[in-house]
Amino acid sequence: MRELAIRHRLIFVLLLTAALLSACAASLGNTRIAKPDEYNRIFEAREKIILAALAGVFKEKMIGTNVRIDQKKNMVETDYLIQDEWRTKSIARVKKLNWKECEVTLSVITEKKTPQGWELRRLLEKPQFDNLFYYLDLKIFEEMAKIE
């Protein structure tokens, strides 16, 4: 029963993401930025579980290649995924706040190739980051279920 609810949430998130991306397609990637956007969210799980869940999200959403977990630095990082004139890389850091909570800082770096070189562009807005965090929340529950 719980797996069915998770699947329904996942389908809802994917449909919502597709709808948001199609609505924003006209202005997609036109905003130049000086530094990558970072968003934070707090989760109730251990660092190890969150790191594994983040790696799963990055792999499944294909927002980078060669996903690496650095247990010492409490971070997950990818290499650039290059498609046509775009490249995307993801970085997430996990910071323990107390015995049951951790803060996740997520950044998706998107660059567009121009005659001057690679320029930082905003491809994802806050609603897309919210969807990633929602998906991460589901992945955290999956990782917890594996351990138990």
OpenMM code with the backbone's topology and positions (N, CA, C; nanometers):
from openmm import Vec3, app, unit

residues = "MET ARG GLU LEU ALA ILE ARG HIS ARG LEU ILE PHE VAL LEU LEU LEU THR ALA ALA LEU LEU SER ALA CYS ALA ALA SER LEU GLY ASN THR ARG ILE ALA LYS PRO ASP GLU TYR ASN ARG ILE PHE GLU ALA ARG GLU LYS ILE ILE LEU ALA ALA LEU ALA GLY VAL PHE LYS GLU LYS MET ILE GLY THR ASN VAL ARG ILE ASP GLN LYS LYS ASN MET VAL GLU THR ASP TYR LEU ILE GLN ASP GLU TRP ARG THR LYS SER ILE ALA ARG VAL LYS LYS LEU ASN TRP LYS GLU CYS GLU VAL THR LEU SER VAL ILE THR GLU LYS LYS THR PRO GLN GLY TRP GLU LEU ARG ARG LEU LEU GLU LYS PRO GLN PHE ASP ASN LEU PHE TYR TYR LEU ASP LEU LYS ILE PHE GLU GLU MET ALA LYS ILE GLU".split()
positions = [
    Vec3(0.0823, -0.1191, 0.0000),
    Vec3(0.0000, 0.0000, 0.0000),
    Vec3(0.0867, 0.1255, 0.0000),
    Vec3(0.1936, 0.1231, 0.0828),
    Vec3(0.2818, 0.2393, 0.0909),
    Vec3(0.3551, 0.2620, -0.0408),
    Vec3(0.3971, 0.1503, -0.1062),
    Vec3(0.4653, 0.1622, -0.2347),
    Vec3(0.3751, 0.2253, -0.3394),
    Vec3(0.2474, 0.1930, -0.3349),
    Vec3(0.1517, 0.2505, -0.4287),
    Vec3(0.1401, 0.4007, -0.4071),
    Vec3(0.1358, 0.4439, -0.2826),
    Vec3(0.1279, 0.5868, -0.2522),
    Vec3(0.2533, 0.6587, -0.2993),
    Vec3(0.3687, 0.5967, -0.2810),
    Vec3(0.4939, 0.6572, -0.3267),
    Vec3(0.4947, 0.6693, -0.4783),
    Vec3(0.4478, 0.5670, -0.5465),
    Vec3(0.4415, 0.5718, -0.6937),
    Vec3(0.3487, 0.6823, -0.7411),
    Vec3(0.2335, 0.6971, -0.6743),
    Vec3(0.1399, 0.8023, -0.7134),
    Vec3(0.2026, 0.9401, -0.6938),
    Vec3(0.2739, 0.9585, -0.5827),
    Vec3(0.3411, 1.0868, -0.5586),
    Vec3(0.4480, 1.1123, -0.6635),
    Vec3(0.5226, 1.0088, -0.6981),
    Vec3(0.6276, 1.0219, -0.7975),
    Vec3(0.5700, 1.0615, -0.9331),
    Vec3(0.4640, 0.9971, -0.9727),
    Vec3(0.3991, 1.0305, -1.1001),
    Vec3(0.3487, 1.1741, -1.0969),
    Vec3(0.2899, 1.2161, -0.9854),
    Vec3(0.2414, 1.3528, -0.9722),
    Vec3(0.3558, 1.4527, -0.9863),
    Vec3(0.4683, 1.4250, -0.9200),
    Vec3(0.5840, 1.5146, -0.9262),
    Vec3(0.6372, 1.5232, -1.0686),
    Vec3(0.6475, 1.4099, -1.1360),
    Vec3(0.6976, 1.4097, -1.2730),
    Vec3(0.6058, 1.4876, -1.3663),
    Vec3(0.4756, 1.4691, -1.3516),
    Vec3(0.3807, 1.5438, -1.4344),
    Vec3(0.3863, 1.6937, -1.4057),
    Vec3(0.3982, 1.7279, -1.2782),
    Vec3(0.4081, 1.8683, -1.2402),
    Vec3(0.5350, 1.9313, -1.2961),
    Vec3(0.6456, 1.8594, -1.2885),
    Vec3(0.7722, 1.9090, -1.3430),
    Vec3(0.7616, 1.9302, -1.4936),
    Vec3(0.7019, 1.8352, -1.5631),
    Vec3(0.6854, 1.8477, -1.7082),
    Vec3(0.5980, 1.9677, -1.7429),
    Vec3(0.4918, 1.9883, -1.6670),
    Vec3(0.4034, 2.1018, -1.6922),
    Vec3(0.4751, 2.2342, -1.6683),
    Vec3(0.5519, 2.2418, -1.5609),
    Vec3(0.6257, 2.3650, -1.5314),
    Vec3(0.7318, 2.3939, -1.6370),
    Vec3(0.8018, 2.2908, -1.6793),
    Vec3(0.9047, 2.3112, -1.7814),
    Vec3(0.8453, 2.3540, -1.9139),
    Vec3(0.7325, 2.2963, -1.9510),
    Vec3(0.6702, 2.3360, -2.0772),
    Vec3(0.6145, 2.4781, -2.0695),
    Vec3(0.5663, 2.5189, -1.9534),
    Vec3(0.5155, 2.6555, -1.9373),
    Vec3(0.6272, 2.7586, -1.9444),
    Vec3(0.7454, 2.7189, -1.9011),
    Vec3(0.8594, 2.8106, -1.8978),
    Vec3(0.9507, 2.7945, -2.0182),
    Vec3(0.9147, 2.7137, -2.1144),
    Vec3(1.0037, 2.6802, -2.2248),
    Vec3(1.0476, 2.8019, -2.3063),
    Vec3(0.9624, 2.9021, -2.3189),
    Vec3(0.9963, 3.0180, -2.4005),
    Vec3(1.1148, 3.0953, -2.3428),
    Vec3(1.1203, 3.1094, -2.2114),
    Vec3(1.2279, 3.1864, -2.1499),
    Vec3(1.3357, 3.0983, -2.0889),
    Vec3(1.3328, 2.9708, -2.1194),
    Vec3(1.4214, 2.8742, -2.0580),
    Vec3(1.5675, 2.9044, -2.0882),
    Vec3(1.6445, 2.9242, -1.9820),
    Vec3(1.7873, 2.9421, -1.9967),
    Vec3(1.8326, 3.0780, -2.0449),
    Vec3(1.7428, 3.1769, -2.0515),
    Vec3(1.7808, 3.3095, -2.0997),
    Vec3(1.8395, 3.3971, -1.9908),
    Vec3(1.8201, 3.3619, -1.8647),
    Vec3(1.8673, 3.4442, -1.7543),
    Vec3(2.0110, 3.4104, -1.7206),
    Vec3(2.1005, 3.5071, -1.7415),
    Vec3(2.2409, 3.4896, -1.7024),
    Vec3(2.2532, 3.5172, -1.5538),
    Vec3(2.3391, 3.4411, -1.4878),
    Vec3(2.3595, 3.4603, -1.3441),
    Vec3(2.5094, 3.4637, -1.3138),
    Vec3(2.5457, 3.5279, -1.2027),
    Vec3(2.6864, 3.5406, -1.1649),
    Vec3(2.7359, 3.4175, -1.0888),
    Vec3(2.6474, 3.3579, -1.0079),
    Vec3(2.6838, 3.2366, -0.9344),
    Vec3(2.5626, 3.1439, -0.9316),
    Vec3(2.5873, 3.0145, -0.9177),
    Vec3(2.4760, 2.9186, -0.9202),
    Vec3(2.3789, 2.9396, -0.8041),
    Vec3(2.2522, 2.9132, -0.8306),
    Vec3(2.1502, 2.9195, -0.7256),
    Vec3(2.1707, 2.8036, -0.6297),
    Vec3(2.1446, 2.8296, -0.5013),
    Vec3(2.1479, 2.7252, -0.3990),
    Vec3(2.0195, 2.7333, -0.3185),
    Vec3(1.9618, 2.6182, -0.2919),
    Vec3(1.8415, 2.6118, -0.2100),
    Vec3(1.8639, 2.5118, -0.0982),
    Vec3(1.8031, 2.5385, 0.0170),
    Vec3(1.8198, 2.4550, 0.1356),
    Vec3(1.6875, 2.3935, 0.1780),
    Vec3(1.6984, 2.2762, 0.2385),
    Vec3(1.5819, 2.2099, 0.2959),
    Vec3(1.6300, 2.1225, 0.4099),
    Vec3(1.5491, 2.1077, 0.5125),
    Vec3(1.5831, 2.0258, 0.6285),
    Vec3(1.5065, 1.8937, 0.6217),
    Vec3(1.5802, 1.7843, 0.6490),
    Vec3(1.5219, 1.6510, 0.6468),
    Vec3(1.5529, 1.5799, 0.7778),
    Vec3(1.4642, 1.4895, 0.8173),
    Vec3(1.4850, 1.4090, 0.9376),
    Vec3(1.5408, 1.2732, 0.8971),
    Vec3(1.6736, 1.2680, 0.8865),
    Vec3(1.7428, 1.1441, 0.8529),
    Vec3(1.8913, 1.1636, 0.8798),
    Vec3(1.9635, 1.0517, 0.8864),
    Vec3(2.1081, 1.0577, 0.9048),
    Vec3(2.1762, 1.0980, 0.7737),
    Vec3(2.2980, 1.1501, 0.7873),
    Vec3(2.3724, 1.1974, 0.6705),
    Vec3(2.3918, 1.0858, 0.5671),
    Vec3(2.4266, 0.9677, 0.6132),
    Vec3(2.4537, 0.8560, 0.5226),
    Vec3(2.3324, 0.8244, 0.4348),
    Vec3(2.2148, 0.8254, 0.4939),
    Vec3(2.0918, 0.7967, 0.4196),
    Vec3(2.0632, 0.9073, 0.3191),
    Vec3(2.0793, 1.0322, 0.3615),
    Vec3(2.0530, 1.1450, 0.2725),
    Vec3(2.1508, 1.1450, 0.1555),
    Vec3(2.2774, 1.1162, 0.1814),
    Vec3(2.3767, 1.1128, 0.0739),
    Vec3(2.3418, 1.0057, -0.0296),
    Vec3(2.3022, 0.8878, 0.0168),
    Vec3(2.2626, 0.7806, -0.0760),
    Vec3(2.1387, 0.8204, -0.1557),
    Vec3(2.0442, 0.8853, -0.0897),
    Vec3(1.9218, 0.9298, -0.1585),
    Vec3(1.9546, 1.0372, -0.2624),
    Vec3(2.0420, 1.1306, -0.2278),
    Vec3(2.0830, 1.2348, -0.3232),
    Vec3(2.1480, 1.1734, -0.4465),
    Vec3(2.2362, 1.0766, -0.4250),
    Vec3(2.3011, 1.0095, -0.5378),
    Vec3(2.1959, 0.9438, -0.6277),
    Vec3(2.0958, 0.8827, -0.5676),
    Vec3(1.9882, 0.8212, -0.6450),
    Vec3(1.9089, 0.9232, -0.7247),
    Vec3(1.8810, 1.0372, -0.6648),
    Vec3(1.8072, 1.1432, -0.7344),
    Vec3(1.8879, 1.1936, -0.8534),
    Vec3(2.0172, 1.2197, -0.8322),
    Vec3(2.1015, 1.2696, -0.9411),
    Vec3(2.1094, 1.1698, -1.0562),
    Vec3(2.1187, 1.0413, -1.0231),
    Vec3(2.1253, 0.9392, -1.1276),
    Vec3(1.9940, 0.9288, -1.2038),
    Vec3(1.8832, 0.9242, -1.1306),
    Vec3(1.7535, 0.9055, -1.1951),
    Vec3(1.7090, 1.0274, -1.2744),
    Vec3(1.7380, 1.1444, -1.2232),
    Vec3(1.6983, 1.2681, -1.2930),
    Vec3(1.7999, 1.3092, -1.3989),
    Vec3(1.9141, 1.2394, -1.4031),
    Vec3(2.0208, 1.2660, -1.4994),
    Vec3(2.0610, 1.4138, -1.5016),
    Vec3(2.0894, 1.4668, -1.3829),
    Vec3(2.1358, 1.6049, -1.3739),
    Vec3(2.2852, 1.6043, -1.3410),
    Vec3(2.3582, 1.5357, -1.4279),
    Vec3(2.5021, 1.5205, -1.4155),
    Vec3(2.5396, 1.3767, -1.4441),
    Vec3(2.6697, 1.3531, -1.4622),
    Vec3(2.7177, 1.2167, -1.4850),
    Vec3(2.8200, 1.1823, -1.3780),
    Vec3(2.8515, 1.0550, -1.3663),
    Vec3(2.9522, 1.0084, -1.2717),
    Vec3(2.9251, 1.0624, -1.1310),
    Vec3(2.8184, 1.0185, -1.0715),
    Vec3(2.7782, 1.0642, -0.9380),
    Vec3(2.8759, 1.0106, -0.8337),
    Vec3(2.9292, 1.1018, -0.7515),
    Vec3(3.0247, 1.0646, -0.6480),
    Vec3(2.9741, 1.1093, -0.5112),
    Vec3(2.9858, 1.0186, -0.4141),
    Vec3(2.9518, 1.0513, -0.2753),
    Vec3(3.0825, 1.0676, -0.1989),
    Vec3(3.0994, 1.1817, -0.1334),
    Vec3(3.2158, 1.2062, -0.0491),
    Vec3(3.1686, 1.2048, 0.0961),
    Vec3(3.1890, 1.0915, 0.1637),
    Vec3(3.1423, 1.0743, 0.3022),
    Vec3(3.2127, 1.1715, 0.3970),
    Vec3(3.3404, 1.2010, 0.3716),
    Vec3(3.4162, 1.2887, 0.4617),
    Vec3(3.3657, 1.4324, 0.4561),
    Vec3(3.3334, 1.4792, 0.3365),
    Vec3(3.2854, 1.6167, 0.3202),
    Vec3(3.1330, 1.6258, 0.3268),
    Vec3(3.0655, 1.5109, 0.3392),
    Vec3(2.9188, 1.5060, 0.3399),
    Vec3(2.8603, 1.5765, 0.2178),
    Vec3(2.9068, 1.5348, 0.1009),
    Vec3(2.8538, 1.5943, -0.0212),
    Vec3(2.8433, 1.4922, -0.1331),
    Vec3(2.7556, 1.5238, -0.2273),
    Vec3(2.7385, 1.4437, -0.3478),
    Vec3(2.7604, 1.5388, -0.4641),
    Vec3(2.8405, 1.4944, -0.5607),
    Vec3(2.8750, 1.5800, -0.6734),
    Vec3(2.8734, 1.4975, -0.8012),
    Vec3(2.8424, 1.5626, -0.9117),
    Vec3(2.8449, 1.4959, -1.0413),
    Vec3(2.9441, 1.5678, -1.1321),
    Vec3(2.9800, 1.5007, -1.2408),
    Vec3(3.0541, 1.5664, -1.3477),
    Vec3(2.9521, 1.6327, -1.4391),
    Vec3(3.0017, 1.7142, -1.5309),
    Vec3(2.9111, 1.7807, -1.6245),
    Vec3(2.8489, 1.6798, -1.7205),
    Vec3(2.7200, 1.6956, -1.7432),
    Vec3(2.6480, 1.6233, -1.8469),
    Vec3(2.6322, 1.7220, -1.9612),
    Vec3(2.6916, 1.6927, -2.0759),
    Vec3(2.6901, 1.7856, -2.1888),
    Vec3(2.5898, 1.7370, -2.2919),
    Vec3(2.4974, 1.8268, -2.3296),
    Vec3(2.3988, 1.7990, -2.4338),
    Vec3(2.3898, 1.9217, -2.5235),
    Vec3(2.4309, 1.9043, -2.6485),
    Vec3(2.4344, 2.0137, -2.7462),
    Vec3(2.5171, 2.1294, -2.6910),
    Vec3(2.4542, 2.2459, -2.6744),
    Vec3(2.5267, 2.3646, -2.6267),
    Vec3(2.5085, 2.3884, -2.4772),
    Vec3(2.4563, 2.2896, -2.4066),
    Vec3(2.4311, 2.3011, -2.2631),
    Vec3(2.5132, 2.1984, -2.1864),
    Vec3(2.5503, 2.2349, -2.0628),
    Vec3(2.6100, 2.1380, -1.9719),
    Vec3(2.5553, 2.1626, -1.8317),
    Vec3(2.5366, 2.0532, -1.7587),
    Vec3(2.4746, 2.0591, -1.6266),
    Vec3(2.5553, 1.9756, -1.5278),
    Vec3(2.5704, 2.0300, -1.4090),
    Vec3(2.6423, 1.9638, -1.3003),
    Vec3(2.5640, 1.9886, -1.1722),
    Vec3(2.5632, 1.8919, -1.0822),
    Vec3(2.4900, 1.9061, -0.9567),
    Vec3(2.5825, 1.8868, -0.8378),
    Vec3(2.5577, 1.9655, -0.7344),
    Vec3(2.6320, 1.9547, -0.6096),
    Vec3(2.5320, 1.9650, -0.4946),
    Vec3(2.5457, 1.8761, -0.3972),
    Vec3(2.4612, 1.8822, -0.2776),
    Vec3(2.5498, 1.8604, -0.1555),
    Vec3(2.5299, 1.9441, -0.0561),
    Vec3(2.6022, 1.9309, 0.0700),
    Vec3(2.5024, 1.9009, 0.1808),
    Vec3(2.5439, 1.8147, 0.2737),
    Vec3(2.4589, 1.7766, 0.3855),
    Vec3(2.5269, 1.8224, 0.5140),
    Vec3(2.4518, 1.8942, 0.5960),
    Vec3(2.5054, 1.9459, 0.7225),
    Vec3(2.4166, 1.8970, 0.8363),
    Vec3(2.4792, 1.8294, 0.9321),
    Vec3(2.4044, 1.7790, 1.0468),
    Vec3(2.3687, 1.8960, 1.1376),
    Vec3(2.2393, 1.9086, 1.1702),
    Vec3(2.1939, 2.0169, 1.2576),
    Vec3(2.1815, 1.9713, 1.4023),
    Vec3(2.1277, 1.8531, 1.4207),
    Vec3(2.1141, 1.7950, 1.5545),
    Vec3(2.1042, 1.6437, 1.5395),
    Vec3(2.0652, 1.5747, 1.6438),
    Vec3(2.0654, 1.4287, 1.6422),
    Vec3(1.9692, 1.3681, 1.5415),
    Vec3(1.8701, 1.4443, 1.4931),
    Vec3(1.7744, 1.3849, 1.3989),
    Vec3(1.7527, 1.4646, 1.2719),
    Vec3(1.8140, 1.5807, 1.2587),
    Vec3(1.7898, 1.6637, 1.1407),
    Vec3(1.9200, 1.6998, 1.0692),
    Vec3(1.9088, 1.7070, 0.9363),
    Vec3(2.0194, 1.7511, 0.8519),
    Vec3(1.9664, 1.8520, 0.7512),
    Vec3(2.0512, 1.9478, 0.7175),
    Vec3(2.0164, 2.0470, 0.6159),
    Vec3(2.0858, 2.0089, 0.4859),
    Vec3(2.0102, 2.0089, 0.3770),
    Vec3(2.0642, 1.9797, 0.2449),
    Vec3(2.0687, 2.1097, 0.1664),
    Vec3(2.1854, 2.1416, 0.1123),
    Vec3(2.2021, 2.2565, 0.0237),
    Vec3(2.2252, 2.2008, -0.1159),
    Vec3(2.1362, 2.2354, -0.2073),
    Vec3(2.1375, 2.1794, -0.3423),
    Vec3(2.1639, 2.2892, -0.4438),
    Vec3(2.2532, 2.2605, -0.5376),
    Vec3(2.2840, 2.3536, -0.6450),
    Vec3(2.2934, 2.2762, -0.7756),
    Vec3(2.2238, 2.3233, -0.8776),
    Vec3(2.2321, 2.2661, -1.0109),
    Vec3(2.2938, 2.3728, -1.1002),
    Vec3(2.4144, 2.3456, -1.1469),
    Vec3(2.4893, 2.4419, -1.2274),
    Vec3(2.4617, 2.4138, -1.3742),
    Vec3(2.4067, 2.5126, -1.4430),
    Vec3(2.3755, 2.4980, -1.5843),
    Vec3(2.4485, 2.6069, -1.6616),
    Vec3(2.5192, 2.5664, -1.7653),
    Vec3(2.5946, 2.6604, -1.8469),
    Vec3(2.5614, 2.6401, -1.9935),
    Vec3(2.5631, 2.7518, -2.0675),
    Vec3(2.5376, 2.7485, -2.2113),
    Vec3(2.6644, 2.7899, -2.2836),
    Vec3(2.6951, 2.7176, -2.3903),
    Vec3(2.8152, 2.7485, -2.4680),
    Vec3(2.7861, 2.8680, -2.5578),
    Vec3(2.8727, 2.9679, -2.5489),
    Vec3(2.8619, 3.0881, -2.6305),
    Vec3(2.9967, 3.1098, -2.6984),
    Vec3(3.0049, 3.2023, -2.7920),
    Vec3(3.1356, 3.2302, -2.8545),
    Vec3(3.2427, 3.2730, -2.7533),
    Vec3(3.2009, 3.3313, -2.6414),
    Vec3(3.2954, 3.3746, -2.5384),
    Vec3(3.3333, 3.2606, -2.4424),
    Vec3(3.2663, 3.1490, -2.4498),
    Vec3(3.2907, 3.0358, -2.3603),
    Vec3(3.1618, 2.9934, -2.2912),
    Vec3(3.1748, 2.9191, -2.1816),
    Vec3(3.0585, 2.8715, -2.1075),
    Vec3(3.0077, 2.9828, -2.0162),
    Vec3(2.8769, 3.0134, -2.0270),
    Vec3(2.8147, 3.1151, -1.9419),
    Vec3(2.7132, 3.0493, -1.8497),
    Vec3(2.7157, 3.0907, -1.7239),
    Vec3(2.6213, 3.0402, -1.6256),
    Vec3(2.4811, 3.0897, -1.6595),
    Vec3(2.3851, 2.9998, -1.6618),
    Vec3(2.2456, 3.0352, -1.6906),
    Vec3(2.1549, 2.9722, -1.5869),
    Vec3(2.0424, 3.0378, -1.5628),
    Vec3(1.9410, 2.9818, -1.4732),
    Vec3(1.8456, 2.8989, -1.5573),
    Vec3(1.8494, 2.7700, -1.5346),
    Vec3(1.7594, 2.6797, -1.6052),
    Vec3(1.6459, 2.6351, -1.5145),
    Vec3(1.6784, 2.6139, -1.3865),
    Vec3(1.5775, 2.5713, -1.2897),
    Vec3(1.5396, 2.6867, -1.1984),
    Vec3(1.4126, 2.7009, -1.1758),
    Vec3(1.3605, 2.8022, -1.0838),
    Vec3(1.3260, 2.7339, -0.9511),
    Vec3(1.2830, 2.8112, -0.8547),
    Vec3(1.2506, 2.7572, -0.7217),
    Vec3(1.1489, 2.6423, -0.7271),
    Vec3(1.0429, 2.6507, -0.8077),
    Vec3(0.9479, 2.5374, -0.8119),
    Vec3(1.0124, 2.4052, -0.8561),
    Vec3(1.1093, 2.4114, -0.9475),
    Vec3(1.1766, 2.2891, -0.9891),
    Vec3(1.2665, 2.2356, -0.8769),
    Vec3(1.3297, 2.3258, -0.8014),
    Vec3(1.4079, 2.2812, -0.6862),
    Vec3(1.3159, 2.2201, -0.5804),
    Vec3(1.1983, 2.2803, -0.5612),
    Vec3(1.1017, 2.2229, -0.4675),
    Vec3(1.0638, 2.0807, -0.5085),
    Vec3(1.0473, 2.0588, -0.6397),
    Vec3(1.0166, 1.9242, -0.6890),
    Vec3(1.1320, 1.8276, -0.6636),
    Vec3(1.2544, 1.8745, -0.6830),
    Vec3(1.3703, 1.7896, -0.6536),
    Vec3(1.3756, 1.7526, -0.5056),
    Vec3(1.3460, 1.8498, -0.4187),
    Vec3(1.3458, 1.8217, -0.2757),
    Vec3(1.2335, 1.7244, -0.2388),
    Vec3(1.1197, 1.7382, -0.3034),
    Vec3(1.0094, 1.6458, -0.2787),
    Vec3(1.0497, 1.5038, -0.3209),
    Vec3(1.1125, 1.4939, -0.4362),
    Vec3(1.1590, 1.3650, -0.4860),
    Vec3(1.2670, 1.3078, -0.3933),
    Vec3(1.3542, 1.3953, -0.3426),
    Vec3(1.4564, 1.3530, -0.2469),
    Vec3(1.3922, 1.2972, -0.1206),
    Vec3(1.2858, 1.3614, -0.0756),
    Vec3(1.2144, 1.3132, 0.0433),
    Vec3(1.1657, 1.1698, 0.0215),
    Vec3(1.1124, 1.1418, -0.0960),
    Vec3(1.0674, 1.0057, -0.1276),
    Vec3(1.1851, 0.9087, -0.1307),
    Vec3(1.2971, 0.9520, -0.1883),
    Vec3(1.4155, 0.8668, -0.1956),
    Vec3(1.4721, 0.8370, -0.0562),
    Vec3(1.4629, 0.9343, 0.0332),
    Vec3(1.5094, 0.9127, 0.1706),
    Vec3(1.4296, 0.8004, 0.2352),
    Vec3(1.2979, 0.8001, 0.2159),
    Vec3(1.2144, 0.6924, 0.2702),
    Vec3(1.2519, 0.5579, 0.2084),
    Vec3(1.2827, 0.5568, 0.0795),
    Vec3(1.3255, 0.4324, 0.0145),
    Vec3(1.4562, 0.3818, 0.0758),
    Vec3(1.5506, 0.4734, 0.0985),
    Vec3(1.6793, 0.4342, 0.1580),
    Vec3(1.6584, 0.3836, 0.3012),
    Vec3(1.5705, 0.4459, 0.3760),
    Vec3(1.5423, 0.4002, 0.5123),
    Vec3(1.4817, 0.2602, 0.5111),
    Vec3(1.3972, 0.2344, 0.4129),
    Vec3(1.3338, 0.1022, 0.4025),
    Vec3(1.4370, -0.0048, 0.3690),
    Vec3(1.5388, 0.0297, 0.2917),
    Vec3(1.6443, -0.0667, 0.2585),
    Vec3(1.7233, -0.1078, 0.3818),
    Vec3(1.7485, -0.0114, 0.4689),
    Vec3(1.8286, -0.0370, 0.5884),
    Vec3(1.7529, -0.1222, 0.6887),
    Vec3(1.6239, -0.0957, 0.7055),
    Vec3(1.5432, -0.1693, 0.8038),
    Vec3(1.5152, -0.3042, 0.7522),
] * unit.nanometer
topology = app.Topology()
chain = topology.addChain("A")
for resn in residues:
    res = topology.addResidue(resn, chain)
    for name in ("N", "CA", "C"):
        topology.addAtom(name, app.Element.getBySymbol(name[0]), res)
